[in-house]
Amino acid sequence: MSNLNGSELFDIEAFDTLKDVMEDEFKDLISLYLNDSDNRFAALEQAIEIKDAPQVKELAHSFKGASANLAATSLAELCFKLEKMGGDNQLNDAPNVYLEIKSQYALVKEFLETQI
């Protein structure tokens, strides 16, 4: 496992505040986020494959919101990029952005798992 401190992935101040506010429920929030996110990838990949722009937009929007709620700002920004592509019905570069999201999510997940 790499030595992640999370500062490249998260708004650490917002993350720490959320952690303090949620107290014992914070671990449940992380677990829920990770489970939902892991499940979201198959649907997102399929929507990109079949060029279902409205579905790409909806899934990316949902993922963006969940990531932003945990202060995973760089991941949320990538999801916004994909959401906009879906909204504009311009999915030519969507597979590349999807791969960036998957890569970024792997780092976010690795960091979050250290917080459980």
N, C-alpha and C positions, 0 to 999 in steps of 0.2 A: 504494500500500500504506500502511495506517495505521501509526502509530508504536507498535507493541505492545511492552511490556516483559514481558508475561505474568503480572504479579502479580495481575491480576483473574481470570485463568483457571486458574492453577496454584498449587500449594503450591511456591513457588520453591525453598525449602530442600530439599525432597524431590526436586524435579526436578534441581537441581544435583548432589545426592548421586548420583542415578541416573546422571547424565551422567558424573560422575567414576568411578564404579564400572565402568560399561560401556565406557568409553574409546572405542576405534575401532568397537565394535559398536553404539554408541548410534545412529548414523545408520541402521544397518540396522533397528534396533528402531522408529525413527520411520517409516521407509519402510513397514515391515510394518504398523504401526498405521494409517497413512494409507490404504494399499491395502485392508486389511480393512474399515476404517470406511467408505470410499467405497462398497464393495460391499455393505455391510450396509444402507445406506439404502433400496435398492430393495425388499429383502425386508421390512424393517420397515414401509415405506409400504404394501406389499401386505397384510401381516398386519393392519394397522390398518384398511385399506379393507374387508377381508372379515370384520372383527371376530373374528379368530382370537386370542383372549386368551392361550392357552398359548404360541403362537408369539411374540406381542408380549412376553410375560414373558421367554421364553428369549432372544430377540434383544436386548432391553433389558438383561438381566442380563449377557450377554456383552459388550455395548458398555460397560456400567458398569465391569466388571472391567478391560477393556483401557484405558479412560480413567483409572481409578484407578491402574493400574500406572505410568502416565506422569505421575501427580500432577496430572491435569486434574480437579481436585476439583469445580468448579462443573458441568462437563459430566457427571461421574459422578453427581452429585446429581440432575440432571435425568433421567438414565437410570434411576436408582433410582425416581424418581417414576413413570415410565412402566412400569417393571417391576412396581411395586406395583399399578398399575391393571390390568395383565394378570393378575396373581395374584388380584386381587379380582374379576376379570371385569367391571370398570367402565371401559369404553373410551369413554364419551361425550366426555370431554375429551382423549382421546388424540391426536386430530389437532392440537390446539393445543400440547400438550406436545411432540409430534413436531416442529412448526415451531420451537419454542424450542430443541430439541436441534440441529436443522439450523443454526440461526442461531449458536448457541454453538460448534458444531463448526467452522463456517467460520472463526471467530476463532482457535480452537485450531489448526486446520490452517495458517492464515496464520502464526501464531507458530512452529509446528513446522518449517515450510518454511524459516524463517530459520536454523534450527539444523542443517540438513543441509549 
